[in-house]
């Protein structure tokens, strides 16, 4: 009975989420995601840093992006690429100083660019001073209950527990790798037979939630504009398959955050928008897991566990993919959350393969794929280097915990700026680089693509500019799938607002394709696209759209 009442109370607590406000500026948001170690090295040590990012702010501005998301820059052991933090209140020396972060934010703001940091809320490094104190035998120390410990060194309640040789009796729960002990946000339903399980409102979990607020305030008060929250769904433990406890936590935090920082934003790595946005996030990342399995993966990311063999997806040159799973599941997430925030699909990220891999590698193929990501109704999120078509380097060396079920180094290689040594990323000897530069003589660079009117870079700039100038193509325009879900090529969807209607059509396959659907209008004007064009006709209540191979088009519908 107690368990039922707790769940009901938490569910009722979440009902007001529909009243959450989205900052006005985010409605025009275009995010650019930077992996700091790989973007630009300013001091010649072979690793990217804050000063390097600051020097490239005009470039970010030139893309049309107005928000930067930085992967973690806090002090770390770098056993998981910065996601194993040892001090949440200090910038790691490899990147710079707190003062340099503040200067970066100020100069970004001067250019109309906001800056979001990466918040690793669920765990720390096992070298963090909090964990070291928590490992001591004295249960009365300040950080003793910041982590989850079993009551005996012989006790392993789940596979998530890691054997400990600490003075404290018991073993600790991890959040991902063994070196990442889980912070203690409590259990949704503590088991009385397991007294070491603390409840949501017990002193330990309460202290950790307050610490989380302190971390957020520390950086927001220095001018930061928000956070992307790593593994956001993983905080409250126990029998919480529906994430009820974690949703309650984030909803409470959002209420506090919105009152104190009404222009700030929270982005979740959750991939369950119907949970995360109701819990209080402004943006949820639809990626390769959760709901994204039937959305993101069916478009670009169907690969075996080791990432070495790609199975058919929609953006498949041979035309072997399907769109039904995307069309139906994206519609569900979009319609259920459009009043709450944004279910956003990044082009890729520090954890997901780049678009340019295997047989998806020509400029026209990449432009076609990017057309989708930049014309969906959510806030677009562009990962560094995607705008020039950087390759996913499948054989990149494992670095700082990059290997899980896939080699994440493949999408973390240095940004390619020009044709100088190390592609302009660093003046260091090539042997000292964070990761090797793409060795291909034909590797794309910013400098070369800026000079080429037909480049991917200029296509992306033009598409972002069109989106900003055309409200129907932005976050406020309605989205509706138009073509037959049983006929994948071409995919056609509508964007509409205030009487204006646009069709976006994509044919990534090597064959010409035709879509037929109920008439969307008497005539259509192509306003943007790539490939050899498209032909739209409408007669007797039926529209026909013929497309050439590997092409994309945005049509303005007229009566």
C-alpha positions in Angstrom: 0.0 0.0 0.0 2.8 2.4 0.9 4.5 1.7 -2.4 1.3 2.5 -4.3 0.7 5.8 -2.4 4.3 6.9 -3.1 4.0 6.3 -6.8 0.6 8.0 -6.9 1.9 11.0 -5.0 4.9 11.4 -7.3 2.6 11.1 -10.4 0.3 13.8 -9.1 3.3 16.0 -8.3 4.2 15.9 -12.0 0.9 17.0 -13.4 1.7 20.8 -13.4 4.6 20.2 -15.8 2.5 21.4 -18.7 2.7 24.9 -17.2 6.5 25.0 -17.6 7.8 27.9 -19.6 10.3 27.6 -22.4 12.5 30.7 -22.7 11.6 32.7 -25.7 15.1 32.7 -27.1 15.2 28.9 -27.3 12.4 29.0 -29.9 15.0 30.3 -32.3 17.8 28.0 -30.9 20.5 26.4 -33.1 22.9 24.4 -31.0 26.5 23.6 -31.8 28.0 20.7 -29.8 31.8 20.9 -29.2 34.0 18.1 -27.8 36.6 20.4 -26.2 39.7 18.2 -26.4 39.2 18.0 -30.2 38.1 21.4 -31.4 41.0 23.9 -31.3 44.3 23.8 -29.4 45.6 27.3 -28.5 48.8 26.4 -26.6 50.4 23.7 -28.7 50.1 20.8 -26.3 48.0 18.7 -28.7 44.7 19.0 -26.8 41.9 21.5 -27.5 41.1 24.1 -24.9 38.9 27.0 -23.9 41.1 29.6 -25.5 40.9 27.6 -28.7 37.1 27.6 -28.6 37.1 31.3 -27.8 39.2 32.0 -30.9 36.6 30.2 -33.1 33.5 31.9 -31.7 33.2 34.0 -35.0 33.2 30.8 -36.9 30.3 29.4 -34.8 28.5 32.7 -35.4 29.0 32.4 -39.1 27.2 29.0 -39.1 24.1 30.6 -37.8 24.3 28.8 -34.4 23.4 30.8 -31.3 24.1 28.3 -28.6 27.2 26.1 -27.8 27.1 22.9 -25.8 30.5 21.9 -24.4 31.2 18.3 -23.3 32.7 18.3 -19.8 35.4 20.8 -19.0 35.6 20.2 -15.2 38.5 18.6 -13.4 38.7 14.9 -14.2 40.9 11.8 -14.3 39.9 11.4 -18.0 39.3 7.7 -17.6 36.0 8.4 -19.5 36.7 11.4 -21.6 35.9 13.9 -18.8 32.8 12.2 -17.6 34.6 11.1 -14.5 34.8 14.3 -12.5 37.0 15.1 -9.5 35.9 18.7 -8.9 32.7 20.2 -10.3 33.7 23.7 -9.3 37.0 23.9 -11.2 37.9 23.9 -14.9 40.4 21.2 -15.7 43.9 22.6 -16.4 44.0 20.9 -19.8 41.3 23.2 -20.9 42.2 26.4 -18.9 40.9 28.1 -15.8 37.6 29.3 -14.4 38.5 32.8 -15.4 39.0 31.7 -19.0 35.6 30.0 -19.0 34.0 33.3 -17.8 35.8 35.2 -20.6 34.7 32.7 -23.2 31.1 33.1 -22.0 31.3 36.9 -22.1 32.7 37.0 -25.6 30.1 34.5 -26.8 27.4 36.6 -25.3 28.8 39.7 -27.1 28.3 37.7 -30.4 24.8 36.6 -29.4 25.9 33.1 -28.6 24.9 31.3 -25.4 27.0 28.6 -23.7 25.8 25.4 -22.0 28.0 23.1 -20.0 27.8 19.3 -19.5 26.5 18.3 -16.1 27.4 14.8 -15.0 24.8 14.6 -12.3 24.7 10.8 -11.7 28.3 10.0 -10.6 31.8 11.2 -9.9 35.3 9.7 -10.4 36.3 7.2 -7.7 39.2 9.7 -7.2 36.9 12.5 -6.2 37.5 13.7 -2.6 33.8 13.1 -1.8 34.2 9.4 -2.7 37.5 9.0 -0.9 35.9 10.4 2.3 32.8 8.3 1.8 35.1 5.2 1.6 36.3 5.8 5.2 34.9 3.7 8.1 33.4 6.7 10.0 29.7 6.9 9.1 29.4 10.5 10.5 31.7 12.2 8.0 30.2 14.9 5.7 30.2 12.8 2.5 29.6 9.4 4.0 26.1 9.1 2.4 26.9 10.8 -0.9 27.2 7.4 -2.5 25.4 4.0 -2.3 27.1 1.3 -0.3 25.9 -2.2 0.5 26.1 -3.3 4.1 28.8 -5.9 3.7 31.8 -6.7 1.5 30.1 -10.0 0.8 27.0 -8.2 -0.5 26.4 -7.5 -4.2 22.7 -6.6 -4.5 22.9 -6.1 -8.3 25.5 -6.3 -11.1 25.9 -2.5 -10.6 27.9 -3.0 -7.4 31.7 -3.0 -7.6 33.9 -4.8 -5.1 35.6 -2.4 -2.7 38.8 -2.7 -0.7 38.0 0.5 1.2 38.1 0.8 5.0 34.3 1.1 4.9 32.4 -2.2 5.1 30.4 -2.8 1.9 30.7 -2.4 -1.9 29.6 0.6 -3.9 27.2 1.1 -6.8 28.5 2.3 -10.1 26.7 4.4 -12.7 28.6 3.3 -15.8 32.2 2.3 -15.6 33.6 0.8 -12.4 35.5 4.1 -11.8 32.3 6.1 -11.7 30.5 5.5 -8.3 26.8 6.5 -8.4 25.8 9.5 -6.3 23.1 8.8 -3.8 19.8 10.2 -4.8 18.0 7.6 -2.8 15.7 4.7 -3.7 12.1 5.1 -4.9 11.0 2.3 -2.6 13.7 1.5 0.0 13.6 -2.2 1.1 13.2 -2.4 4.9 15.3 -5.6 4.7 18.1 -3.6 3.2 18.7 -0.8 5.7 21.5 0.7 3.6 19.0 1.7 1.0 18.1 5.3 1.7 14.8 7.0 0.8 14.4 10.0 -1.5 14.1 12.4 1.5 16.7 10.9 3.8 19.6 13.2 4.7 22.1 11.7 2.3 20.0 12.0 -0.9 18.8 15.4 0.3 22.4 16.6 0.7 23.3 15.4 -2.8 20.3 17.2 -4.4 21.4 20.4 -2.6 24.9 19.9 -3.9 23.6 19.5 -7.4 21.8 22.9 -7.0 25.0 24.4 -5.7 27.0 23.2 -8.8 24.3 24.6 -11.1 24.2 28.0 -9.3 28.0 28.2 -9.2 28.2 28.2 -13.0 25.0 30.0 -13.8 26.1 32.8 -11.6 29.2 33.1 -13.7 27.1 33.6 -16.8 26.6 30.1 -18.2 23.2 29.7 -19.9 22.3 26.1 -19.0 23.3 22.5 -18.9 23.1 19.2 -20.8 22.6 16.6 -18.1 24.4 13.3 -18.7 22.5 10.0 -18.1 19.7 12.1 -16.7 17.3 9.2 -16.3 19.7 7.3 -14.0 19.5 9.1 -10.7 16.9 7.6 -8.3 17.5 3.9 -7.8 15.5 0.8 -7.1 12.2 -0.4 -8.7 11.8 2.7 -10.9 11.4 1.3 -14.4 9.1 4.2 -15.3 11.6 6.7 -13.8 8.9 8.1 -11.4 11.4 9.0 -8.7 13.9 10.6 -11.1 11.1 12.5 -12.8 10.1 13.9 -9.5 13.7 14.9 -8.7 14.1 16.8 -12.0 10.6 18.4 -11.7 11.5 19.8 -8.3 14.9 21.0 -9.6 13.2 22.6 -12.7 10.8 24.5 -10.4 13.8 25.8 -8.5 15.9 26.5 -11.6 13.1 28.3 -13.4 12.5 30.6 -10.5 16.1 31.5 -10.1 17.3 31.4 -13.8 14.2 31.9 -16.0 16.3 32.3 -19.1 18.4 29.1 -18.5 17.8 25.8 -20.1 18.2 22.1 -19.2 18.9 19.5 -21.9 18.6 15.8 -21.0 20.4 12.7 -22.2 17.3 10.5 -21.7 15.8 9.7 -25.1 12.3 9.4 -23.7 10.8 12.8 -24.3 7.4 11.9 -22.9 9.1 11.4 -19.5 12.0 13.9 -19.6 10.1 16.9 -20.8 7.3 16.3 -18.4 9.9 16.0 -15.7 11.1 19.5 -16.5 13.7 19.5 -19.3 13.5 21.9 -22.1 15.1 19.6 -24.6 15.5 15.8 -24.7 18.1 14.2 -27.0 16.5 11.5 -29.2 19.6 9.4 -29.8 20.5 5.7 -30.3 18.7 4.3 -27.3 15.3 4.6 -25.6 12.6 6.0 -27.9 15.5 6.9 -30.3 15.9 3.2 -31.1 12.9 3.4 -33.4 13.5 6.9 -34.5 17.2 7.9 -34.7 18.6 4.4 -35.4 16.1 3.7 -38.2 17.3 6.8 -40.0 21.1 6.7 -39.6 22.5 4.4 -37.0 21.7 0.7 -37.4 24.9 -1.0 -36.5 26.1 -4.1 -34.7 27.4 -3.8 -31.1 31.0 -3.2 -32.3 30.0 -0.6 -34.9 31.7 -2.5 -37.7 28.8 -3.3 -39.9 25.9 -1.1 -40.7 22.6 -2.7 -41.5 20.0 -0.9 -43.7 18.6 2.4 -42.5 16.7 5.2 -44.3 19.9 7.1 -45.3 21.1 4.1 -47.2 22.5 4.5 -50.7 21.1 1.2 -51.9 17.6 2.2 -50.8 17.0 -0.7 -48.4 15.7 1.3 -45.5 12.2 2.0 -44.2 10.5 5.0 -42.7 7.5 3.5 -40.9 9.1 3.3 -37.5 10.5 6.8 -37.7 7.2 8.3 -39.0 5.0 6.7 -36.4 7.3 6.9 -33.3 8.5 10.5 -34.0 4.9 11.6 -34.4 4.0 10.1 -31.0 6.9 11.9 -29.3 6.3 15.1 -31.1 2.5 15.3 -30.5 2.9 14.3 -26.8 5.5 16.9 -26.0 5.3 19.9 -28.3 3.7 22.0 -25.6 6.4 21.1 -23.1 9.7 21.5 -25.0 11.6 19.9 -27.8 12.4 16.2 -28.7 15.6 17.0 -30.6 17.7 14.7 -32.7 21.4 15.7 -32.9 23.2 15.0 -36.1 25.5 12.8 -34.0 27.5 13.4 -30.8 30.6 12.4 -28.9 28.9 9.0 -28.3 27.4 8.4 -31.7 29.0 7.7 -35.1 29.3 10.6 -37.6 27.0 10.7 -40.6 29.9 10.2 -42.9 30.7 6.5 -42.6 30.7 3.4 -44.8 28.8 4.2 -48.0 27.2 7.4 -46.8 30.1 9.6 -47.7 29.5 11.9 -50.7 28.7 15.6 -50.3 25.2 15.1 -51.8 24.5 12.2 -49.5 25.5 14.2 -46.4 23.6 17.3 -47.6 20.5 15.2 -48.0 20.8 13.8 -44.5 21.5 17.2 -42.9 18.4 18.6 -44.6 16.3 16.4 -42.3 18.1 17.3 -39.1 17.9 21.0 -39.8 14.2 21.1 -40.8 12.5 19.1 -38.0 10.4 21.0 -35.5 12.8 20.6 -32.6 15.9 22.7 -31.8 18.6 21.5 -34.3 21.9 20.2 -32.7 24.9 20.2 -35.0 28.0 18.3 -33.8 31.3 19.9 -34.6 32.7 18.9 -38.0 29.4 17.6 -39.4 29.0 20.9 -41.2 32.0 20.0 -43.3 31.4 16.3 -43.6 34.2 15.0 -41.4 34.6 11.2 -41.6 33.9 8.8 -38.8 37.3 7.2 -38.3 36.5 3.6 -37.5 40.1 2.7 -36.6 40.8 5.6 -34.4 42.8 4.6 -31.3 40.9 4.0 -28.1 41.4 7.0 -25.8 40.3 7.8 -22.3 37.7 5.1 -21.9 36.3 5.7 -25.4 35.7 2.0 -26.0 32.4 0.6 -24.8 30.3 -1.6 -27.2 31.7 0.7 -29.9 34.8 2.9 -30.3 33.7 6.4 -29.5 37.1 7.8 -30.5 35.8 7.4 -34.1 33.6 10.5 -33.8 36.0 12.5 -31.5 38.9 13.2 -33.8 40.3 16.8 -34.2 38.4 19.5 -36.1 39.8 20.1 -39.6 40.3 23.8 -40.1 42.7 24.2 -43.1 45.5 22.5 -45.0 48.3 23.4 -42.6 50.0 20.8 -40.4 47.5 18.9 -38.3 44.7 20.5 -40.3 45.1 23.7 -38.3 44.0 22.0 -35.1 47.3 22.3 -33.2 50.9 23.3 -33.7 52.0 20.2 -31.7 53.9 17.3 -33.2 51.4 14.9 -34.7 52.5 12.3 -32.2 51.2 14.5 -29.3 47.7 15.1 -30.7 44.7 14.1 -28.6 43.6 11.8 -31.4 45.1 11.5 -34.9 43.9 13.8 -37.7 42.0 12.1 -40.6 44.9 10.9 -42.8 43.0 11.2 -46.0 44.5 13.7 -48.5 40.9 14.5 -49.5 39.8 15.3 -45.9 37.4 18.2 -45.8 38.5 21.5 -44.2 36.7 24.6 -43.2 39.0 26.8 -45.2 38.4 24.9 -48.5 34.7 24.6 -48.0 34.3 28.3 -47.2 35.7 29.0 -50.7 33.4 26.5 -52.4 29.8 27.7 -53.0 28.7 24.1 -53.5 30.3 22.8 -50.3 28.5 21.0 -47.4 29.5 24.0 -45.2 27.8 26.6 -47.3 24.8 24.3 -47.8 24.4 24.1 -44.0 24.8 27.9 -43.6 22.1 28.5 -46.2 19.8 25.9 -44.7 20.1 27.4 -41.2 19.5 30.9 -42.6 16.4 29.7 -44.4 15.1 28.1 -41.2 15.7 31.3 -39.3 13.9 33.4 -41.9 11.0 31.0 -42.4 8.9 30.5 -39.2 7.1 27.5 -40.6 10.4 25.6 -40.8 11.3 26.5 -37.2 10.3 25.2 -33.8 6.8 26.7 -33.9 5.8 25.3 -37.2 3.6 22.2 -37.2 5.0 18.9 -38.5 3.1 16.2 -40.3 4.3 13.1 -42.2 2.9 13.2 -45.8 4.2 10.3 -47.9 3.2 6.7 -47.6 5.0 5.0 -44.7 5.0 1.8 -46.6 7.0 3.4 -49.5 10.2 4.8 -48.0 11.6 6.7 -50.9 11.2 9.6 -51.1 10.2 10.6 -47.5 8.0 13.7 -47.5 6.8 15.7 -44.5 5.0 19.1 -44.2 5.9 22.1 -42.1 3.1 24.7 -41.6 2.5 27.9 -39.7 0.1 30.8 -40.1 -1.1 29.7 -43.5 2.3 29.0 -44.9 3.1 25.4 -46.0 6.3 23.8 -47.0 7.1 20.2 -48.0 10.5 18.7 -47.2 11.3 15.7 -49.4 14.4 13.4 -49.2 15.6 10.7 -51.5 19.0 9.4 -50.3 18.9 6.3 -52.5 20.7 5.8 -55.7 17.5 5.5 -57.7 14.9 8.0 -58.8 11.8 7.8 -56.7 8.2 9.1 -56.8 5.8 9.8 -54.0 2.0 10.2 -54.4 -0.2 11.6 -51.7 -3.4 13.6 -51.2 -3.0 17.0 -52.7 -1.1 19.5 -50.6 -1.6 22.4 -53.0 -2.0 23.3 -56.6 1.7 24.3 -57.2 5.0 24.3 -55.5 8.2 26.4 -55.7 11.6 24.9 -54.8 13.2 27.2 -52.3 16.2 25.0 -51.3 17.7 21.7 -51.8 20.5 19.5 -53.2 20.8 17.1 -56.1 19.2 17.4 -59.6 15.9 18.8 -58.5 12.3 17.5 -58.1 9.1 17.8 -60.0 5.8 18.5 -58.2 2.4 18.2 -59.8 -1.1 18.2 -58.4 -4.2 17.0 -60.2 -7.6 15.7 -59.2 -6.8 15.8 -55.5 -3.6 13.9 -55.9 0.0 15.3 -55.6 2.9 13.6 -57.3 6.5 14.4 -56.4 9.3 12.9 -58.6 12.9 13.0 -57.3 16.3 12.2 -58.8 18.7 10.0 -56.9 20.5 11.4 -53.8 18.5 14.6 -53.5 16.6 16.8 -51.1 14.2 19.6 -51.7 12.2 22.1 -49.7 9.0 23.2 -51.6 6.9 26.2 -50.8 3.3 25.2 -51.5 1.1 27.7 -53.3 -2.6 27.5 -54.2 
